Amino acid sequence: MIDVSRYPLLSQIDSPADLRQLPESSVRAVADELRAHLIESVGKSGGHFGAGLGVVELTTVLHYLYDTPEDRLVWDVGHQSYPHKILTGRRDRIHTVKQKDGVAPFPKREESEYDTFGVGHSSTSISAALGMAIANAKAGIDRRIVAVIGDGAMTAGMAWEALGHAGGMDEEPDILVILNDNRMSISEAVGGLTKMLGRMSGNRTLNAIREGGKKLLGDKRNPPARFVKRWEEHWKGMFVPSTLFEQMGFHYTGPIDGHDTDALLQTLKTLKGLKGPQLLHIITTKGKGYELAEGDQIGYHAVSPFDPSIGVVGKPAAKKPTYTDVFGDWLCDMAASDPKLLGITPAMREGSGLVRFSQEYPDRYFDVAIAEQHAVTLAAGMACEGAKPVVAIYSTFLQRGYDQLVHDVAIQNLDVLFAIDRGGVVGPDGATHAGNLDLSYLRCVPNMLVMAPADENECRQLLSTGFRHQGPAAVRYPRGIGPGVAVQPGLDTLPIGKAQLRRSGARIALLAFGAVVPAAEQVGEELGLTVVNMRFVKPLDRALILELAKTHAGLVTLEDNVVAGGAGSGVAELLAAESITLPILHLGLPDAFQHHASREDLLAEAGLDAAGIRAAVLQRWPALHAPNRVQAAS
């Protein structure tokens, strides 16, 4: 429970209705307590840190002025929402964030009526808020809708599509978009928009001229005022890029200091009473109020548990490299070998392992901001001109560029390598970040080469294989460390479509794809079964599968991907095409979205750890027992 002596105001707030009972003069003090409690809580639990600290004042003022949850707040990106969760009934459980059965790390509709729209990926808020505004207008409901977009989310094309729609509607929607401009994503925000906003917020004189022009011109709906205002916008547009938003049909206010509660209160009181599409531009500091986080905004974006009085202590050097580390080292080594290699990331330099590459090859490194669709088609254009692009991207983020993968890369059979991190079970970030679908959505695309390494060294080898392959290729690997296989320094390739027989056994053959190979080997050793490291999801090792079908009484396919349409489905399709009838057990992830928990917990729940695999095999073939050990084959 919260310490009443340390948090005398926050301890009284079990819902925003309680907050609204306080005098306006207390809002600043509530924000101060909220920030202190957030630092204390995330220090205990770990989780997203800097973005929430940057919106403490804004969150407090919004819940104070708006009748939430009747009025709708839509958060974007979701990791800004920890202060929102604290004020909306989850104060005493916020220390459980990201833990099994704990508070979700992002807004989640099933968790709270105050979480009006679920979000894990970014740049969805304006579209969702506009949809809400339209639906309410059609139903005759007078409800205020606010979208808070920040932490780089405005760099995505989807946000601009929504702005264009909202600002161009004949029946103007009543919607307020708050642009939380902290000039950061996870890394520093990049792109033309960031430069534009920087120029906008940095010139006080021009902002004063702009605000004076608004007062002089009066009601923008007055015909003479519209003409003069259009002239004024063009004139100011030579100096102040902020007019872009008004050209798109939004009434622009700002920029204002997003940490000044008095300014926020007065401004939002005014905007709350206005009709039509409004955009409020606030300037904030990521990590505000915790000096170490302000000074290291990248390092404090998300943290493990730490002592706030000391700060985050550097982790000891890992004994095993993560798969992300393996990719980052491979990328630099391959770049040294092939000057045509170009590296692309959609705003995930740190997460995808491109920090070293960005430093050693800055002229060959392209951070396109939160723009996954653009990242994929950019790579396609590069490939058209003979470059060798590598797109480093999370599995669930590639879903956002799926149309481009199909239409712009695969149909044209272009030479693009997708290095897909966070494949399969991911864990604490929940369903929005779980790469459970990629083998299914990649396997069905013609021309695609799809690979899943069983260990760190094989990951490096398959990256080289995909890079040397002529045509689109994908290497899909999990989050975190592997089984600890030493990574060889070369850039060797593996024969395409050839699996590896890990163990020769009897009766049943385990065909394992990717990260589940070690668990399959353990079960194979216990039960005396054949174990195959499949390596390639597409193309499959047809000859080996057909041979195993002749010599075994059944097959088991294993993958940390949904069973539906996954790698195991490819095996079944191959046997069906050959008119081979054979018992097959498909083990994979269930037809459900996984909740947030540790990766180990989720694999166990899905029956993909050694104990679960062994139990499933024995349930299907009860006669199996532990026979004499058969020597493993290399």
C-alpha positions in Angstrom: 0.0 0.0 0.0 1.0 3.6 -0.6 2.7 5.5 2.3 0.2 8.1 3.4 2.8 10.2 5.1 4.9 10.5 2.0 2.0 10.8 -0.4 -0.8 12.7 1.5 -2.6 13.7 -1.7 -1.9 10.8 -4.0 -3.0 8.3 -1.3 -6.5 9.9 -1.4 -6.9 9.3 -5.2 -8.3 5.9 -6.1 -9.9 7.3 -9.2 -9.9 10.5 -11.2 -13.2 11.5 -9.5 -11.2 11.7 -6.3 -8.6 14.0 -8.0 -11.4 16.3 -9.2 -12.6 16.8 -5.7 -9.3 18.6 -4.8 -8.9 22.3 -5.3 -7.1 23.5 -8.4 -4.3 24.8 -6.3 -3.4 21.2 -5.4 -2.8 20.0 -8.9 0.9 20.9 -8.9 1.4 19.1 -5.6 -0.4 16.0 -6.9 1.9 15.9 -9.9 4.9 16.2 -7.7 3.7 13.2 -5.6 2.8 11.3 -8.7 6.3 11.7 -10.1 7.9 10.6 -6.9 5.7 7.6 -6.6 6.4 6.6 -10.3 10.2 6.8 -9.6 9.8 4.6 -6.5 7.5 2.1 -8.1 9.4 1.6 -11.4 12.6 1.4 -9.3 11.1 -1.7 -7.7 9.6 -3.3 -10.8 11.5 -2.1 -13.7 9.7 -1.1 -16.9 9.2 1.9 -19.1 10.5 5.0 -17.2 11.5 8.1 -19.0 8.4 8.7 -21.1 6.0 8.5 -18.1 8.1 11.0 -16.2 7.7 13.4 -19.1 3.9 13.4 -19.0 3.2 13.6 -15.3 1.9 17.1 -15.3 -0.1 16.6 -18.5 -1.7 13.4 -17.1 -2.7 15.0 -13.9 -4.2 18.0 -15.6 -6.1 15.9 -18.2 -7.7 13.7 -15.5 -8.5 16.8 -13.4 -10.2 18.7 -16.2 -11.9 16.0 -18.2 -14.7 13.7 -17.0 -12.8 10.4 -17.5 -13.7 7.7 -18.3 -16.8 9.3 -19.8 -14.5 11.6 -21.8 -12.0 9.5 -23.7 -8.2 9.7 -23.4 -6.2 7.8 -26.0 -2.5 7.3 -25.2 0.1 7.0 -27.9 2.7 5.6 -27.4 1.5 3.2 -24.7 4.6 3.4 -22.5 3.6 7.0 -21.6 0.7 5.7 -19.6 2.2 4.6 -16.3 1.1 7.9 -14.6 -2.4 7.4 -16.1 -2.5 3.9 -14.6 -1.5 5.2 -11.2 -4.4 7.8 -11.2 -7.0 5.3 -12.5 -7.1 2.7 -9.7 -3.9 0.9 -10.3 -1.7 2.9 -7.9 -1.1 0.1 -5.4 -0.4 -2.5 -8.2 1.8 -0.4 -10.5 4.9 -2.2 -9.0 3.6 -5.4 -10.6 3.9 -4.0 -14.1 5.1 -6.5 -16.8 4.9 -9.3 -14.3 2.7 -12.4 -14.6 -0.8 -11.4 -13.5 0.4 -7.9 -12.9 -0.5 -4.5 -14.4 -0.1 -4.5 -18.2 2.8 -2.3 -19.6 0.5 -0.6 -22.1 -3.1 0.5 -22.1 -5.4 -2.5 -22.2 -9.2 -2.3 -22.5 -9.8 -5.5 -20.5 -7.8 -4.1 -17.6 -9.6 -0.8 -17.1 -12.4 1.3 -18.4 -10.0 4.2 -18.4 -7.9 2.4 -21.0 -10.1 3.4 -23.9 -7.9 1.9 -26.7 -5.2 -0.8 -26.5 -1.9 0.2 -27.8 1.6 -1.3 -27.9 2.8 -0.1 -31.2 2.8 3.7 -31.9 1.0 6.2 -34.0 -2.5 4.8 -33.7 -4.1 7.4 -31.3 -5.3 10.0 -33.8 -7.0 7.4 -36.0 -8.6 5.7 -33.0 -9.7 9.0 -31.4 -11.2 10.2 -34.7 -13.1 7.0 -35.0 -14.5 7.5 -31.5 -15.4 11.1 -32.3 -17.3 10.1 -35.4 -19.1 7.3 -33.7 -20.2 9.5 -30.8 -21.4 12.2 -33.2 -23.5 9.7 -35.1 -25.0 8.5 -31.9 -25.7 12.1 -30.7 -23.3 11.7 -27.7 -21.5 14.9 -26.5 -18.2 13.4 -25.3 -14.8 14.9 -25.4 -12.0 12.9 -27.2 -8.3 13.5 -26.5 -5.4 11.8 -28.2 -2.0 12.2 -26.6 0.7 11.4 -29.2 4.4 11.6 -28.4 7.8 9.9 -28.0 8.4 10.0 -31.7 5.0 8.6 -32.7 4.2 11.6 -34.9 6.9 10.4 -37.3 4.8 7.6 -38.6 2.7 7.9 -41.7 -0.5 6.6 -40.1 -0.6 9.7 -37.8 -0.5 12.0 -40.8 -3.2 10.0 -42.6 -5.4 10.5 -39.6 -4.6 14.2 -39.4 -5.4 14.6 -43.1 -8.8 12.9 -42.7 -9.8 14.7 -39.6 -8.8 18.1 -40.8 -10.5 17.6 -44.2 -13.9 16.5 -43.1 -16.9 18.6 -44.0 -18.5 17.9 -40.6 -15.6 18.9 -38.4 -15.0 16.3 -35.7 -14.6 17.4 -32.1 -11.2 16.1 -31.3 -8.1 17.3 -29.4 -4.7 16.0 -30.4 -2.0 16.8 -27.9 1.5 16.5 -29.5 3.9 15.7 -26.7 7.1 16.9 -28.2 10.1 15.6 -26.4 12.3 15.1 -29.5 12.8 11.5 -28.6 11.6 8.1 -29.5 13.6 5.3 -27.9 16.6 7.0 -29.5 16.8 10.6 -30.6 13.9 11.4 -32.9 14.9 11.7 -36.5 13.5 13.1 -39.8 12.2 16.3 -41.2 9.3 16.6 -38.8 11.7 16.6 -35.8 13.7 19.4 -37.4 10.5 21.3 -38.2 9.2 21.1 -34.6 12.6 22.1 -33.3 12.5 25.3 -35.4 8.9 25.9 -34.3 9.5 25.6 -30.6 12.8 27.5 -30.6 11.7 30.9 -32.0 9.7 32.9 -29.4 9.5 36.1 -31.5 7.8 34.3 -34.4 5.4 32.5 -32.0 4.5 35.9 -30.5 3.8 37.3 -34.0 1.7 34.2 -34.8 -0.5 34.5 -31.6 -0.9 38.2 -32.3 -2.1 37.4 -35.8 -4.8 35.0 -34.4 -6.2 37.8 -32.1 -6.2 40.3 -34.9 -8.0 38.1 -37.4 -10.7 36.8 -35.0 -13.2 34.1 -35.9 -11.6 32.0 -38.7 -15.0 31.1 -40.1 -15.7 34.7 -41.0 -15.2 34.9 -44.8 -13.0 38.0 -44.8 -11.0 36.6 -41.9 -10.5 33.3 -43.8 -9.0 35.2 -46.8 -6.7 37.3 -44.6 -5.8 34.3 -42.5 -4.8 32.3 -45.6 -2.5 35.2 -46.6 -1.1 35.3 -43.1 -0.5 31.6 -43.1 1.4 31.7 -46.3 3.5 34.7 -45.1 4.3 33.0 -41.8 4.8 29.7 -43.5 8.1 31.1 -44.9 9.3 31.3 -41.3 7.2 29.1 -39.0 6.4 25.5 -40.0 3.7 25.3 -37.4 1.2 26.5 -40.0 1.4 23.0 -41.5 -1.1 21.8 -38.9 -3.5 24.7 -39.7 -3.2 24.1 -43.4 -4.3 20.5 -42.6 -7.4 21.9 -40.9 -6.5 21.9 -37.2 -6.6 24.9 -34.9 -3.1 25.0 -33.6 -2.2 26.1 -30.1 1.4 26.3 -28.7 4.0 25.4 -28.2 3.6 25.6 -24.4 5.7 24.2 -21.5 4.3 20.8 -20.8 5.6 20.8 -17.2 3.9 24.1 -16.3 0.7 23.0 -14.6 -0.8 26.5 -14.6 -0.2 26.9 -18.3 -1.7 23.5 -19.0 -4.7 24.1 -16.9 -5.5 27.4 -18.5 -4.9 26.3 -22.0 -6.8 23.0 -21.7 -9.7 24.8 -20.1 -10.0 27.0 -23.2 -9.5 24.1 -25.6 -12.1 22.0 -23.8 -14.8 24.4 -24.8 -13.8 24.6 -28.5 -15.4 22.7 -31.3 -13.7 21.1 -34.3 -10.2 19.6 -34.6 -7.7 21.1 -32.2 -4.0 20.5 -31.8 -2.1 21.4 -28.7 1.7 21.4 -29.0 3.5 20.9 -25.7 7.3 20.7 -25.1 8.4 18.2 -22.5 11.6 16.6 -21.2 11.8 12.8 -21.3 12.8 11.7 -17.8 11.7 15.0 -16.2 12.3 15.2 -12.5 14.9 12.4 -12.2 18.2 14.0 -13.1 19.9 10.8 -14.2 17.0 10.0 -16.6 17.1 13.6 -18.0 20.8 13.2 -18.7 20.5 9.7 -20.3 17.2 9.6 -22.0 18.1 6.6 -24.1 19.4 4.5 -21.2 16.4 5.3 -19.0 13.7 4.7 -21.6 13.1 1.3 -20.0 14.9 0.0 -17.0 15.4 -3.1 -14.9 14.7 -2.7 -11.1 17.1 -0.2 -9.6 17.7 1.9 -6.5 16.5 5.5 -7.3 19.0 6.9 -4.9 21.8 5.4 -6.9 20.5 5.0 -10.4 20.7 2.2 -12.9 23.9 0.3 -12.4 25.6 -1.0 -15.5 25.0 -4.7 -16.0 28.0 -7.1 -15.8 29.2 -8.4 -19.1 27.0 -11.2 -20.2 28.6 -14.6 -20.4 26.5 -15.4 -23.5 25.8 -12.9 -26.3 22.1 -12.3 -27.0 20.8 -13.0 -30.5 20.6 -9.2 -31.0 24.3 -9.0 -30.2 25.1 -11.8 -32.7 23.2 -9.8 -35.4 24.9 -6.5 -34.5 28.4 -8.1 -34.8 27.5 -9.9 -38.0 26.2 -6.7 -39.6 29.4 -4.9 -39.0 31.5 -7.8 -40.1 29.5 -8.3 -43.3 29.6 -4.5 -44.0 33.4 -4.7 -43.8 33.2 -7.5 -46.3 30.6 -6.1 -48.7 30.5 -2.3 -49.4 27.0 -2.7 -50.9 25.4 -3.5 -47.5 23.1 -0.9 -46.2 21.4 -1.1 -42.7 17.9 0.1 -42.1 15.9 0.4 -38.8 12.5 1.9 -38.1 13.5 3.8 -34.9 14.9 0.7 -33.1 18.7 1.3 -33.2 19.2 0.0 -29.6 16.6 -2.7 -29.6 17.7 -4.2 -32.9 21.4 -4.1 -32.2 22.5 -1.4 -34.7 24.4 1.0 -32.3 27.9 -0.2 -33.3 26.9 -0.3 -37.0 25.6 3.3 -36.8 28.9 4.4 -35.3 31.2 2.5 -37.6 29.2 3.0 -40.8 27.2 6.2 -40.3 26.9 6.8 -44.1 25.4 3.3 -44.6 23.0 3.5 -41.6 19.4 4.6 -42.1 17.0 5.2 -39.2 13.7 6.0 -40.9 11.8 6.8 -37.6 8.6 5.0 -36.7 7.8 4.2 -40.3 7.9 0.4 -40.9 6.1 0.6 -44.3 8.6 3.1 -45.6 11.5 1.1 -44.2 10.5 -2.0 -46.3 9.9 -0.1 -49.5 13.0 2.0 -49.0 14.9 -1.3 -48.9 13.1 -2.4 -52.1 14.2 0.8 -53.9 17.8 0.3 -52.7 17.8 -3.3 -54.0 16.5 -2.1 -57.4 19.8 -0.2 -57.8 22.1 -3.0 -56.8 22.5 -2.3 -53.1 22.2 -5.0 -50.5 19.8 -3.7 -47.8 19.3 -5.3 -44.4 16.1 -4.4 -42.6 16.5 -4.9 -38.8 13.0 -5.1 -37.4 11.0 -6.7 -34.6 8.6 -9.5 -35.6 5.5 -7.6 -34.6 6.7 -4.3 -36.2 7.2 -6.1 -39.6 3.4 -6.8 -39.5 2.9 -3.1 -40.1 5.0 -3.4 -43.3 3.5 -6.6 -44.5 1.8 -5.2 -47.6 5.2 -3.7 -48.6 6.9 -6.9 -48.0 4.5 -8.7 -50.3 4.0 -6.1 -53.0 7.2 -4.2 -53.1 9.8 -6.8 -52.2 8.5 -10.3 -52.8 6.5 -9.8 -56.0 9.6 -8.2 -57.6 11.9 -10.8 -56.1 14.2 -8.2 -54.7 17.4 -8.8 -52.8 16.3 -7.7 -49.3 17.3 -9.4 -46.1 15.0 -9.1 -43.1 16.7 -9.6 -39.7 13.6 -10.3 -37.6 14.3 -9.9 -33.8 11.8 -10.8 -31.1 10.5 -13.8 -33.0 8.2 -16.2 -31.1 7.6 -15.8 -27.3 8.8 -12.4 -26.1 7.4 -12.1 -22.6 6.9 -9.1 -20.4 5.7 -6.6 -23.0 2.6 -8.7 -23.7 0.6 -9.5 -26.9 1.5 -6.4 -28.8 5.2 -7.4 -28.9 4.9 -11.2 -29.1 6.3 -12.5 -32.4 3.9 -15.5 -32.6 2.7 -15.1 -36.1 5.8 -14.5 -38.3 6.5 -18.0 -39.6 2.8 -18.2 -40.7 2.7 -14.8 -42.4 6.1 -15.3 -44.0 5.8 -18.9 -45.1 2.8 -18.1 -47.4 4.6 -15.4 -49.4 6.1 -16.6 -52.7 9.8 -16.1 -53.3 10.6 -15.8 -49.6 13.4 -17.7 -48.0 12.5 -18.2 -44.3 15.0 -19.4 -41.7 15.0 -20.0 -37.9 18.3 -20.7 -36.2 18.6 -23.1 -33.3 21.6 -21.3 -31.7 23.8 -18.3 -31.8 26.4 -19.6 -34.3 23.7 -20.9 -36.6 22.0 -17.4 -36.4 25.2 -15.8 -37.8 25.5 -18.5 -40.5 21.9 -18.1 -41.6 22.2 -14.3 -41.7 25.1 -14.8 -44.1 23.1 -17.3 -46.1 20.2 -14.9 -46.4 22.5 -12.0 -47.4 24.2 -14.0 -50.1 20.9 -15.4 -51.4 19.5 -13.7 -54.5 16.0 -12.6 -53.5 14.0 -11.8 -50.4 15.1 -13.6 -47.3 14.2 -13.6 -43.6 16.1 -14.8 -40.5 13.8 -15.0 -37.5 15.4 -15.2 -34.0 14.2 -14.8 -30.5 14.8 -12.3 -27.8 17.6 -12.8 -25.3 20.3 -15.4 -25.1 20.6 -18.7 -26.8 21.9 -22.1 -25.6 25.5 -20.7 -25.4 27.0 -22.1 -28.6 30.3 -20.3 -29.5 30.0 -17.9 -32.4 32.6 -18.5 -35.1 34.1 -15.3 -36.6 33.6 -16.3 -40.3 30.8 -15.4 -42.7 30.1 -19.0 -43.7 26.8 -19.9 -45.3 24.6 -23.0 -45.0 23.1 -25.1 -47.9 19.6 -23.6 -48.5 16.8 -26.0 -47.6 19.0 -28.5 -45.8 18.1 -29.6 -42.3 20.5 -30.9 -39.7 20.0 -34.4 -38.1 20.9 -33.8 -34.5 20.1 -37.3 -33.2 19.2 -40.6 -34.8 16.6 -42.5 -32.8 13.6 -44.8 -33.2 9.9 -44.7 -33.8 9.2 -41.0 -33.6 11.0 -38.0 -35.2 11.0 -34.6 -33.6 11.2 -31.9 -36.3 12.1 -28.7 -34.4 12.3 -25.2 -35.8 14.4 -22.5 -34.2 14.6 -21.8 -30.5 12.8 -25.0 -29.4 15.6 -27.2 -30.8 17.4 -27.5 -27.4 14.3 -28.6 -25.6 13.5 -31.1 -28.4 17.0 -32.5 -28.1 16.5 -33.0 -24.3 13.3 -34.9 -24.9 14.8 -36.9 -27.8 17.6 -38.0 -25.5 15.2 -39.0 -22.7 12.9 -41.0 -25.0 15.4 -42.3 -27.6 13.8 -40.3 -30.5 15.1 -38.9 -33.7 15.7 -35.1 -33.5 16.1 -32.8 -36.5 17.1 -29.1 -36.5 15.0 -28.0 -39.4 16.7 -24.6 -39.9 14.6 -23.7 -43.0 10.9 -23.1 -42.8 10.8 -22.3 -46.5 12.0 -24.3 -48.4 11.7 -27.4 -46.2 14.2 -30.2 -46.5 11.8 -32.3 -48.6 14.1 -35.3 -49.1 14.8 -35.7 -45.3 11.2 -35.3 -44.3 10.1 -38.0 -46.8 12.9 -40.3 -45.6 11.8 -39.9 -42.0 8.2 -40.5 -43.0 9.2 -43.9 -44.3 11.3 -44.9 -41.3 9.3 -43.6 -38.4 5.9 -44.3 -37.0 5.1 -40.7 -36.4 6.4 -37.1 -36.6 6.2 -34.3 -34.2 6.7 -30.7 -35.4 7.8 -28.1 -32.8 7.9 -24.3 -33.2 7.5 -21.2 -31.1 4.9 -19.8 -33.5 1.2 -20.4 -33.7 0.3 -23.8 -35.0 -2.1 -22.4 -37.5 -0.3 -22.0 -40.8 3.1 -22.3 -39.2 6.2 -24.4 -40.0 4.4 -27.6 -38.9 1.6 -26.9 -41.4 4.2 -26.9 -44.1 5.4 -30.4 -43.1 1.8 -31.7 -43.2 1.2 -30.1 -46.6 4.3 -31.8 -48.0 3.2 -35.2 -46.8 -0.4 -34.7 -48.1 1.0 -33.7 -51.5 2.9 -37.0 -51.6 -0.2 -38.9 -50.4 1.6 -40.0 -47.3 -0.6 -40.8 -44.3 1.3 -40.6 -41.1 0.4 -39.6 -37.5 1.7 -36.0 -36.9 1.6 -34.1 -33.7 1.9 -30.3 -34.1 3.3 -28.5 -31.0 3.4 -24.7 -31.1 1.7 -21.7 -29.6 -2.0 -21.7 -29.0 -4.6 -19.9 -31.1 -4.7 -17.0 -28.6 -2.8 -13.8 -27.8 -0.4 -14.3 -25.0 -0.5 -12.2 -21.9 2.6 -10.5 -20.3 4.8 -12.8 -18.2 8.4 -14.1 -18.5 9.5 -15.9 -21.6 10.1 -19.0 -19.6 6.6 -18.9 -18.0 4.9 -18.5 -21.4 6.9 -21.3 -23.0 5.9 -23.6 -20.1 2.2 -22.6 -20.4 2.3 -23.4 -24.1 3.9 -26.8 -23.4 7.1 -25.9 -25.3 9.6 -26.5 -22.6 11.1 -29.9 -22.3 8.6 -31.1 -19.7 5.6 -30.0 -21.8 7.0 -31.5 -25.0 7.7 -34.8 -23.2 4.2 -34.9 -21.8 2.6 -34.2 -25.1 4.6 -36.9 -26.9 3.8 -39.5 -24.3 0.2 -38.6 -24.3 0.0 -39.2 -28.1 2.2 -42.3 -28.0 1.8 -43.8 -24.5 3.8 -46.9 -25.4 7.0 -44.9 -25.7 9.5 -45.4 -22.9 13.2 -44.6 -22.3 15.0 -47.2 -24.3 18.7 -47.7 -24.6 20.5 -44.5 -25.5 21.3 -44.0 -29.2 24.4 -42.0 -30.1 23.6 -38.5 -31.3 24.4 -37.8 -34.9 26.2 -34.6 -35.9 
